[in-house]
Amino acid sequence: MERQLVLEFVRVTEAGAIASARMMGRNDAMGADRAAVEAMRRAMDEVPMVGTIVIGEGERDEAPMLYIGERVGAGWIVSGPDGIRNPSLEVNGAPLLAAVDIAVDPLEGTNLVARGQDGAISVLAVAEPGGLLNAPDIYMEKLCVGPGAAGKVRMEYPVAANLRIIADSLGRDIEDLTVVILDRERHEALIENVRSTGARIRLIADGDLSAAISCAVSGTGDHCVMGSGGAPEGVLTAAALRCLGGQILARFIPRNDSERLRCLQMGIDPDRIYDTADLASGSSIIFAATGATDGSLLKGVRFFGGGARTHSLVMGLQSSTIRFVDTVHMFDSKAFGRVRL
């Protein structure tokens, strides 16, 4: 699956990033998200696959596109008066490449795009059916680290103990670490605990998924992510960290009886600590992300007359490949003379 489809999925995230980047700085978060959703949905139906959305825009089908359970890909054939999509064995006379589950966040960092700030990405993860956890759209406590500290940290350890482990794994002092935390009131105690160790802190407005990827890539300056954020993003993070050799430890945080019941109905144990492979168990995983605005790992979309340039990351678990893809998109023939490398 990976070798045939990896670049197909880069095209999907590129489409989302380009569409949303057009809305940068317009103070329209919903408009930016809608643009990404519509562009990615169109691009997905050109991929020769039978895909099913398991994490998307609406946990209970509230969204018009990319909702949980939606069937996407060129392998679905619309039939009957009710418009039901049924799978086909071939696409345009060629054999169907794969049946896959898809987790997608068309725009992680909608507010970042709306305000023209760094760190927004369009992202998806793909695995064989059943290879990605169908997570409820609630909060999740997360601890994300890179390959050196993977398998060594524990969520039940004190903050100082985990930071010592991370520092030792990187051959540096705690004071040299940078811990990424979402800037939220709920993290006040966590922030004070980290400060008391002497570690540096980078507070972010949104985008803990992008930060988690950065902490697993050498040279970004980020070393771990702590705190709570969205559970669906946690599954996407797990898919990325499976490919990078990093680790996410996670615990679902139901805020009321209704969310706890929702967890139980979906087979989620809210008292359990989930590891990377619990959230993304697939043996064949593809992860793709394209920068919408500039970040520590990916550049944002850069427009020029008649075209645009994108910067993407795509990884395959089976193939053990990590690619950074720099793409120039020509929207009209006149753009060829305007490309700058």
N, C-alpha and C positions, 0 to 999 in steps of 0.2 A: 504493500500500500504506500509506504513512505516515498519510495523513489519516484513513483508515478504522480503522486498528488502534492508533493511538498511545495512546488512552485505555484501550483494552482491555488493553494491556500494563502500564499503571499499576495497573490493578486486580489484576494478577498479583503485582506486587512489593508492593503494599499488603497483600495476603493473607499473603504470607510474613513481612512485617515484624510484622504484628499477632500472628500465631501465635507467632513467636519471642519477641516482647517479653513475652508472658505468662510466659516462663521467666526473665526478667531477675533476676540475683542468686541463682539457685538452685543455682549450682555444678554445672550439668548441661549441658555444652557439646553433647554428643551429642543430648540431649533437645531442646535449642533448635534444633539443625540439623534434626532429624527433623521437628519441628513446622513449620518453614519449608518443607521439601521437600514434605510432604504437602499443605499449604495451597496452595502454588504449583502443584503438579501438578493439583489439583482445579480451580483457577482457569483453568489453561491449556486444559483440555478444554472450556471454555465460549467460547473465542475462535474465531471463524469462519475457521480457517486449517488448512492442512496443514503442520504443523511437525515438524522433526527436530532433536533435541538433538545439537549437535556439540561442545559443552563443557558438562559437567555434573558429576554427583556421582561417576561412576565411569568412568575412561578405558576399562576393559575389561569393562564391564557388571557390576561387582561390586555396584552399588547397586540396590535394588529399584525406585526411581523416579528420573526425570530423569537416567538413565544415557546414555552416549554411544550414539547411534543410536536412542534411543527415539522413537516417533512420538506426537506430542501435538497437540491441537487438535480442534475439533468436526468438521473435515473428514475425519477418519479413521473409516472404518466397519469395525467388527469383524465378520469373516465366517469361516465354516468352523469345524470342531471344534477346530482348534488356536489359535483366537483371533487369527489374523493380522489386522492392521489394513491396510485398503486405502483409497486416496483416493477421495473423492466429489467430484463437480463442483458440488454445492450443499449448503447447510446449511439445514434447515427451509424448503425451497422457495426460498431466496434463493441467488444465485450465490456460490460460494466466493471469499473476498477475496484470499487469497494462499497461495503455497507458500513457506516460509521456513526458514532455518537459525537455530538459537537457541543462544546461549551464556548459561549461567545459573549464578549463584552464589546459592543460596537464602538463605544467611546468610554474608556476609563479615564475619568477626569473631565466630565462635562463642564463643571464650573471653571476648571483651568482654561479650557478653550474659550468659554464665555468671557473670562477676564483677561485673556491673552497671556496666561502664565505658563510656565514650563511644566513638562511631565505628563501630558496627555497622550494616550496611545489607543489604537484600535487593535484588538487582540482576540485570538481564538485558540482553542485546543481541540484536537481530534484524536479519537481512539476507537478501537474495535467496540462493537456493542457491549455495554456493561463495563467499559474500561474507565469511566468517569463517574464519580459519585453524584447523584442527583440531590444536591444540597438545598435545603429550604432557604429562602431569602431572609435570613436573620443575621444577627451579629455572631462573630466568631473570634475568640481569643487566639492570637497567633504568635509564634516564635519562629522566625525564619533565619537560617544561617547558610553559609557557603559550604563547599566541599570539605574544607579542613576541619570544621567543627561538627559536621554531620555525624549523627550517631552518638555524640558525646554530651550534648546539652539535654536538659530535662525541663519540662514545663513546671514541674513541682519544685525545682530548685529555686533558691532566692535569686534575685536579679544579679547580685554581685557574683554569685557562684557561676552563673552562666556566662557573664562577661569575662571572668577569669579564664574559663574554658576556651572561649572564643579567642581571647588575646593569646593564650598559650599556643593554640592551634595555628595562629598566624605569626608566631614568633615576635610579638610586640607587647608593650605595656597596655594596660586598660586605658590609660590616658590617651593612647593613640587610636582608640576605636571610635568609630562614628556609628551611633545607634539612630535608626530612622523610626520616628513615631508620628502618627497622625496627630495634628494639633486639635485636640478635643478636650473639653472639660473632664470627661471621664478618665483621662490619662494623667491628671495632675499628680496623683500619688506615684504612678510609675515614673513620671519625669523626675520627680524629686529623688526617687530611689536610684535612678541612673546617674543623676548629677552627683549624688553622694559618693559614687564610686570613682569619680573623676573622669569618666568617659565623656566624649563629645556627643552632642545631640543635634540631629537635623530634623526640625519639625516641618511637616509637610501638610498642605491644605487638603490634598486628595491624592489618590494614586498609590496605595500601599502595595499593589501588585507590581507596578513598575519598580518600586523600591526594593521589593523582595528579589526580583531578577537581578538588580544591580548588586545586591550584597553577595551574590553567587558568582559574579564576574570580577576577576582581578583587575585592579586599576581604576575602578569607579569611585573609590573613596568611601563607599558604604559597606558596613561589615555585618549588620544584623538588623532585623525589623522586629519590633515588639509592640504589643498593644492589640486592641480589638478593631475589627473592620468587617466588611461584608463577607458572609460565608461563600457565596458563589465565586467571588474573587479568590477565595482561599483554594478552591478546586483548580482554578486556572493557574494559581501560583504553584500548586503541587505538580501540575503537569510540566510547568517550566523547570522546576527544581529537580524533577525526575531526570530530565534531559541534561541538566547542568551538574548533577551529582550533589546538589544541596539538600536541605531538609526543611520542611515545615512541620511543626507540631501545632495542633489546633484542638480547640474545645468549643463546641457550640454553646451559645449563651442565649437561651430563651428568656425573654423579659417578662413573660406572663404565662398563665396556664394555657392560653390559646397557642402560643408559639411552642410550648413544650409538647402539647398534643400533636401539633403539626410535625414536629421532629419524630415522634413515635410512629405516626402514621406513615412517614417516609422511611422508616427503618433506621432512624438516627438515634443513637444513645447520647443524650445531652450530658451525661456524666463521664463519658469516655474521652480520653485523649487520643486523637487521630494522628497518625503519622503520614508521611508523604504518600506512600503506596496505598494507604487506606483511602485517600481522597482521589488519587489517580492510579488505579491498579493496572491499567492497560499494558500489554506487552508491546504494543505498537502505538506510540504517541507522536503526534506532530504538534508543535507549538509555533505559532507565528504571531508577530507583533510589528506594527508599523507606527513610527512616531507621528503624532498629529502636531504637537508643539515640541520644542527642544527639550531634551532631558539629559541626564547624566550618562545614559546608555545609548539613546537614539536621537538623531536629529529630527526636527519637525519638518513638515512639508514646506518646500521652497518653490514658490510660483515664479514663472517667467513668462514672457509673451508667447502664448500658444502652447504652454506646457507646464510641467511641474516635476520636481525631483523628490523622491521619497527615500527614506532610510529604514530598513526592516531587519528584524532578527527572525530566523526560522531554524528550528531544531528538530531532529528526528531521534527518537530513543533507540530504535532498532539499528539504525545506520550509524549511530554515535557521531552525528554531524552537527555542527553549529555554524550557521552561515550568517554573515551580515551582507545584506543585499542593498546595493545602491542603484536605484532605478530612475531613469529619465523617461517621463511620459510625454509623448507628442500628441497634443490635442488637434493640431492642424499642421500642414506641410511647411508652413512658414516658420515653424518653431525650430527647424533644424539649424538654422543659422544663429540661433540665440543660446544654444547650449554651452554652458561653461563647466569645465571639469574642476 
